[in-house]
Amino acid sequence: MTAYRRFRNVQRFGPVRVATFYDGRGRDRHTATCTAPRCRFSVEKFDRSAAELAARTHRCAA
């Protein structure tokens, strides 16, 4: 069964989107995901600042 995630506080840093969501245990989690074609970059962090740093420093190989 897939998890339904409701994203909030979505920001964009170039092709990368950073969002906040609750995990299955009700804790805040933060994700950074690249929206470029054929780029499979995605990371989940406990801190929003860490997710934003990952988004700012990401460089697509494609």
Contacts in CASP RR format, 6 or more apart in sequence:
PFRMAT RR
TARGET T0000
AUTHOR 0000-0000-0000
METHOD contacts of the structure
MODEL  1
MTAYRRFRNVQRFGPVRVATFYDGRGRDRHTATCTAPRCRFSVEKFDRSA
AELAARTHRCAA
3 24 0 8 1.000
5 21 0 8 1.000
5 22 0 8 1.000
6 21 0 8 1.000
6 22 0 8 1.000
7 19 0 8 1.000
7 20 0 8 1.000
7 21 0 8 1.000
7 31 0 8 1.000
8 19 0 8 1.000
8 20 0 8 1.000
8 21 0 8 1.000
9 19 0 8 1.000
9 20 0 8 1.000
10 17 0 8 1.000
10 18 0 8 1.000
10 19 0 8 1.000
11 17 0 8 1.000
11 18 0 8 1.000
11 19 0 8 1.000
11 52 0 8 1.000
12 18 0 8 1.000
13 52 0 8 1.000
13 55 0 8 1.000
13 56 0 8 1.000
15 34 0 8 1.000
15 35 0 8 1.000
15 36 0 8 1.000
15 39 0 8 1.000
15 60 0 8 1.000
16 32 0 8 1.000
16 33 0 8 1.000
16 34 0 8 1.000
16 35 0 8 1.000
16 41 0 8 1.000
16 55 0 8 1.000
16 58 0 8 1.000
17 32 0 8 1.000
17 33 0 8 1.000
17 35 0 8 1.000
17 55 0 8 1.000
18 30 0 8 1.000
18 31 0 8 1.000
18 32 0 8 1.000
18 48 0 8 1.000
18 51 0 8 1.000
18 52 0 8 1.000
18 55 0 8 1.000
19 30 0 8 1.000
19 31 0 8 1.000
19 33 0 8 1.000
20 28 0 8 1.000
20 29 0 8 1.000
20 30 0 8 1.000
20 31 0 8 1.000
20 48 0 8 1.000
21 28 0 8 1.000
21 29 0 8 1.000
21 30 0 8 1.000
21 31 0 8 1.000
22 28 0 8 1.000
22 29 0 8 1.000
23 29 0 8 1.000
29 44 0 8 1.000
29 45 0 8 1.000
29 46 0 8 1.000
30 44 0 8 1.000
30 45 0 8 1.000
30 46 0 8 1.000
30 47 0 8 1.000
30 48 0 8 1.000
30 50 0 8 1.000
30 51 0 8 1.000
31 42 0 8 1.000
31 43 0 8 1.000
31 44 0 8 1.000
31 45 0 8 1.000
31 51 0 8 1.000
32 41 0 8 1.000
32 42 0 8 1.000
32 43 0 8 1.000
32 45 0 8 1.000
32 51 0 8 1.000
32 52 0 8 1.000
32 54 0 8 1.000
32 55 0 8 1.000
32 58 0 8 1.000
33 41 0 8 1.000
33 42 0 8 1.000
33 43 0 8 1.000
34 40 0 8 1.000
34 41 0 8 1.000
34 42 0 8 1.000
34 58 0 8 1.000
34 60 0 8 1.000
36 60 0 8 1.000
36 62 0 8 1.000
37 62 0 8 1.000
38 62 0 8 1.000
39 60 0 8 1.000
39 61 0 8 1.000
39 62 0 8 1.000
41 58 0 8 1.000
41 60 0 8 1.000
43 51 0 8 1.000
43 54 0 8 1.000
44 51 0 8 1.000
45 51 0 8 1.000
45 54 0 8 1.000
END
